[in-house]
Structures are given as structure tokens and as C-alpha cells.
Amino acid sequence: MKVTLLGNQNNPTVMATISALSQAHKSRFIEIVDNHEDCQGGEFLFALSYPRMVPKRVRESYGHSFVLHGSDLPEGRGWSPIVWQILDGKSRFTMSLIRMEDLVDSGAIVAQRGFDIQQDALLDEISLKIGSAQADLIASSLKMNAKELEGLTQKGTPTYLDKRTPADSEIDPYLPLSNQWDQLRVSDPIRHPAFFRFLGHTYILKIEKLGDS
């Protein structure tokens, strides 16, 4: 069985998913690519936080093509759903395994998993939670029959999320950090670190949990 994971390995949630999946399924052949043009075809294709639309010709080179998406679809289609929900104050989340289609995040829902993220969790801990949920869904789908893999059509009115930019990681130096806690903890310290502007300069903020106080 050939399984392809499509995602940037510099993305912490992608790394966490790959780690969790490889530990549980060491005997399976898993190919990891960061560009859909490098996909060689096979039985299963899973897109993990992939920022581009995968062309139909690539999807059709696989028996089944899926997207892992962190919302209770059709609500929250689009980019960075877990981050946006954390910023909205949520602590309970849904990871959805959906079929890959031309319209973003519109495919039939094959399976879903609920999970919690604690308010004190930093990005590395958040990524582990997401990675575990994604790995669980991928592993489950590899055991499904053809009928189960078809999924169920999404029901309800879809909502859409905007793509986050580096500007979304800006912190206001004149507000307490406690008021900006969620914004600070979801900022990627490597790719999109939190930052603030002060006295004519731009400063980067990085946080690390030292343990119980």
C-alpha cells in the first residue's frame, strides 16, 4: 500500500502528524512530499495543512485523495481553522477527514475526531494534539471499506476563513500580554514569530514553558 502525505515538514503540525503516524505504522510505506507536483500516485493521498489546491490530474493518480481539516465542516472552511478558533476562545475542536475536491474544503466527510486544547498549551503542544488527531484519522481510513471511504455530503451553510499573514502575529506593546495570550501562543516561533514595534524598532517575542509555577 502506497500512502502519500502532502505537506511542508517545516510546519509543526505536519511534523507532529508524520511522527505520530510513523510510530504507529512503521511497516507501511509512507511517502512525504511538500509539493503536489512531486506526487507519484498510489492508493492514498492525504493533504496536511497544504496551502495550495491540488489539481484533478494529481488527485486522479490516487485511489483516494483526502484533506485533513480542523473544523466541524461546513463551518470554518479555509485556512488555519484551529488558530482562528483558538483566537475566538474555543477549547474544543473537531478534526475532519474529507475527500479532496475542486472547491476548497467542500468534499464529503469520511470521519471526524473531537479533541481538546488546554488554555495553557503553547504551539508545540497544540501541534501534538492536532497531529495525534490527524494521524488517528489517517490510520482509521486505511482500514475502511470502499463505501465508508465515500463519506457523507456536508450539510449546512458553509463559512470561510481568511488566510493568515505575518501581520497577524503582531503584538500591541501597550496592552497586557494576558490580553493577547492566545495570539502569542499560536504564533509560530520559526516561520511567523510574534513581534511588536517599539521606539522605532521591531522586536520578536518567543515564549517557552518552564513547568509548573
C-alpha positions as CSV (number, residue, x, y, z in Angstrom):
1,M,0.0,0.0,0.0
2,K,1.5,3.4,-1.0
3,V,0.5,6.3,1.1
4,T,1.5,9.9,0.3
5,L,1.4,12.7,2.9
6,L,1.4,16.1,1.2
7,G,2.6,19.0,3.5
8,N,5.5,21.2,4.4
9,Q,7.7,19.3,7.0
10,N,8.7,22.7,8.5
11,N,5.1,23.1,9.6
12,P,4.9,21.9,13.3
13,T,1.5,20.2,12.9
14,V,2.7,18.3,9.8
15,M,5.8,17.2,11.6
16,A,3.7,16.0,14.6
17,T,1.3,14.1,12.3
18,I,4.2,12.4,10.5
19,S,5.8,11.4,13.8
20,A,2.6,10.0,15.3
21,L,1.7,8.1,12.2
22,S,5.2,6.7,11.6
23,Q,5.4,5.4,15.2
24,A,2.1,3.6,14.9
25,H,2.6,2.2,11.3
26,K,6.3,1.6,10.9
27,S,5.6,-1.3,8.5
28,R,3.6,0.8,6.0
29,F,5.3,2.6,3.1
30,I,4.7,6.3,3.6
31,E,5.9,8.9,1.1
32,I,6.2,12.5,2.3
33,V,6.2,15.4,-0.3
34,D,5.9,19.1,0.1
35,N,4.7,19.9,-3.5
36,H,1.8,18.3,-5.3
37,E,3.9,18.3,-8.5
38,D,6.1,15.6,-6.8
39,C,3.2,13.3,-6.1
40,Q,3.8,10.0,-7.9
41,G,0.4,8.4,-7.4
42,G,-0.7,5.4,-5.3
43,E,-3.5,4.2,-3.1
44,F,-3.9,7.1,-0.7
45,L,-3.1,10.9,-0.7
46,F,-3.5,13.0,2.4
47,A,-3.1,16.8,2.4
48,L,-1.8,18.2,5.7
49,S,-2.1,22.0,6.1
50,Y,-1.3,22.2,2.4
51,P,-1.8,25.8,1.2
52,R,-2.5,25.1,-2.5
53,M,-5.3,23.5,-4.4
54,V,-4.3,20.0,-5.7
55,P,-5.2,19.6,-9.4
56,K,-7.6,16.9,-10.5
57,R,-4.9,15.2,-12.5
58,V,-2.9,14.6,-9.3
59,R,-6.0,13.5,-7.4
60,E,-6.9,11.0,-10.0
61,S,-3.4,9.4,-9.8
62,Y,-4.5,8.0,-6.4
63,G,-7.2,5.6,-5.5
64,H,-8.4,8.1,-2.8
65,S,-7.4,11.7,-2.1
66,F,-8.2,13.4,1.2
67,V,-7.8,16.6,3.2
68,L,-7.4,16.9,6.9
69,H,-9.2,20.0,8.1
70,G,-9.5,21.3,11.6
71,S,-13.2,22.4,11.9
72,D,-16.7,20.9,12.1
73,L,-17.4,21.4,8.4
74,P,-19.1,23.1,6.6
75,E,-18.4,25.7,9.2
76,G,-14.8,27.1,9.0
77,R,-13.7,26.2,5.5
78,G,-10.4,27.8,4.5
79,W,-7.1,28.4,6.2
80,S,-5.7,27.9,9.7
81,P,-9.1,26.9,11.3
82,I,-7.6,25.7,14.6
83,V,-5.7,29.0,15.1
84,W,-8.8,31.1,14.3
85,Q,-10.9,29.1,16.7
86,I,-8.3,29.4,19.5
87,L,-8.3,33.2,18.9
88,D,-12.1,33.0,19.3
89,G,-11.7,31.5,22.7
90,K,-12.6,27.9,21.9
91,S,-11.0,24.9,23.7
92,R,-12.9,22.0,22.0
93,F,-12.1,21.2,18.4
94,T,-13.1,18.9,15.5
95,M,-10.7,17.4,13.0
96,S,-12.4,16.3,9.8
97,L,-11.1,13.9,7.1
98,I,-12.8,14.9,3.8
99,R,-12.5,13.9,0.2
100,M,-10.4,16.3,-1.9
101,E,-12.4,18.3,-4.4
102,D,-12.0,21.4,-6.7
103,L,-13.8,23.7,-4.2
104,V,-11.8,24.3,-1.1
105,D,-12.8,22.0,1.9
106,S,-16.1,21.1,0.2
107,G,-15.6,17.3,0.0
108,A,-17.7,14.6,1.6
109,I,-16.9,13.9,5.3
110,V,-15.3,10.5,5.8
111,A,-14.6,10.7,9.5
112,Q,-14.2,13.2,12.4
113,R,-12.4,13.3,15.7
114,G,-13.0,15.7,18.6
115,F,-10.2,16.8,20.9
116,D,-9.4,19.5,23.5
117,I,-6.6,22.0,23.7
118,Q,-5.9,23.5,27.1
119,Q,-5.7,27.2,27.6
120,D,-2.0,27.0,28.7
121,A,-0.9,25.0,25.6
122,L,1.8,26.5,23.5
123,L,2.3,25.9,19.8
124,D,4.3,22.7,20.2
125,E,1.7,21.3,22.5
126,I,-1.1,22.4,20.2
127,S,0.7,20.8,17.3
128,L,1.0,17.5,19.1
129,K,-2.8,17.5,19.7
130,I,-3.6,18.2,16.1
131,G,-1.0,15.7,14.9
132,S,-2.5,13.0,17.1
133,A,-6.0,13.6,15.8
134,Q,-4.8,13.7,12.1
135,A,-2.7,10.5,12.5
136,D,-5.7,8.7,14.1
137,L,-8.0,9.7,11.2
138,I,-5.4,8.6,8.6
139,A,-4.8,5.3,10.3
140,S,-8.5,4.7,10.6
141,S,-9.2,5.5,6.9
142,L,-6.6,2.9,5.8
143,K,-8.8,0.2,7.4
144,M,-12.1,1.4,5.8
145,N,-14.0,-0.3,3.0
146,A,-14.9,1.4,-0.3
147,K,-18.4,2.5,0.9
148,E,-17.0,4.1,4.1
149,L,-14.4,6.0,2.1
150,E,-17.0,7.7,0.0
151,G,-18.1,9.8,3.0
152,L,-21.2,11.8,3.6
153,T,-22.1,15.1,1.9
154,Q,-21.6,18.2,4.0
155,K,-24.8,19.7,5.3
156,G,-25.5,23.3,6.3
157,T,-24.3,26.7,5.2
158,P,-20.5,27.0,4.8
159,T,-18.5,29.7,6.4
160,Y,-15.0,30.7,5.2
161,L,-11.8,31.7,7.0
162,D,-9.1,34.1,5.7
163,K,-5.5,33.0,5.2
164,R,-3.3,34.3,8.0
165,T,-0.4,36.5,7.2
166,P,2.8,37.5,9.2
167,A,1.0,40.7,10.2
168,D,-1.5,38.6,12.2
169,S,1.4,37.8,14.6
170,E,1.8,41.5,15.7
171,I,1.5,42.2,19.4
172,D,0.5,45.6,20.9
173,P,3.2,46.6,23.3
174,Y,0.8,48.9,25.1
175,L,-1.6,46.1,26.1
176,P,-1.0,43.5,28.8
177,L,0.3,40.1,27.5
178,S,-2.6,38.4,29.3
179,N,-5.0,40.2,26.9
180,Q,-3.0,38.8,23.9
181,W,-2.2,35.4,25.3
182,D,-4.0,33.4,22.6
183,Q,-2.4,35.5,19.8
184,L,1.0,35.0,21.3
185,R,0.8,31.2,21.9
186,V,-0.4,30.4,18.3
187,S,2.4,32.3,16.6
188,D,5.0,30.0,15.0
189,P,8.3,31.0,16.6
190,I,10.2,29.8,13.5
191,R,8.1,30.8,10.5
192,H,5.8,33.6,11.8
193,P,7.0,34.7,15.2
194,A,5.1,37.1,17.4
195,F,6.5,40.6,17.2
196,F,5.9,44.2,18.3
197,R,7.1,47.6,17.2
198,F,8.5,50.0,19.7
199,L,10.8,53.0,19.7
200,G,11.4,52.8,16.0
201,H,12.4,49.1,16.1
202,T,10.7,45.7,15.5
203,Y,11.2,43.1,18.2
204,I,10.5,39.4,18.2
205,L,8.7,37.6,21.1
206,K,9.2,33.9,21.8
207,I,7.8,32.1,24.8
208,E,8.7,28.8,26.4
209,K,7.0,26.9,29.2
210,L,9.4,26.2,32.1
211,G,7.0,24.0,34.0
212,D,4.5,24.4,36.9
213,S,4.9,27.6,38.9
